[in-house]
Amino acid sequence: MATKAEKLHMSRVAALGCRVCCNEFGLHSEPELHHIGNGTMGKRASNLEVIPLCSMHHRLGGIGVSIHSGRKSFEANFGTERELLAQTLELLK
């Protein structure tokens, strides 16, 4: 269950729009929040480690487009989850 502070953080992250669409096309796309990988199988990152991705870049876009269709190819095309998280946190400052 997300705390009040986590809910506020996630709301602010979502307001940024999809980082990939913004970076690649200058567009603000409605995002879904993606919890970044933390290197441990089956354990989700905290609610403070989320990046905003539209449905295509999050889960629907296929290999090389969607992070859930292949993280390595997604990261080769658009940057790592950690890089996108750092960018997201910088924009929130």
PEKAQUI-V832869 format. One record per backbone hydrogen bond with DSSP energy under -1.0 kcal/mol. CO is the residue of the C=O (numbers start at 1). NH is the residue of the N-H. Records with the same first field share a line. If there is no record, write none. Layout:
CO->NH, NH
//
This chain:
3->7
4->8
5->9
6->10
7->11
8->12
9->13
10->14
11->15
13->16
14->17
18->22
19->23
20->24
21->25, 27
22->26
29->18
32->53
34->51
40->43
46->49
49->36
51->34
52->19
53->32
54->58
55->59, 60
56->61
57->67
58->68
62->65, 66
70->74
71->75
72->76
73->77
74->78
75->79
80->84
81->85
82->86
83->87
84->88
85->89
86->90
87->91
88->92
90->93
//
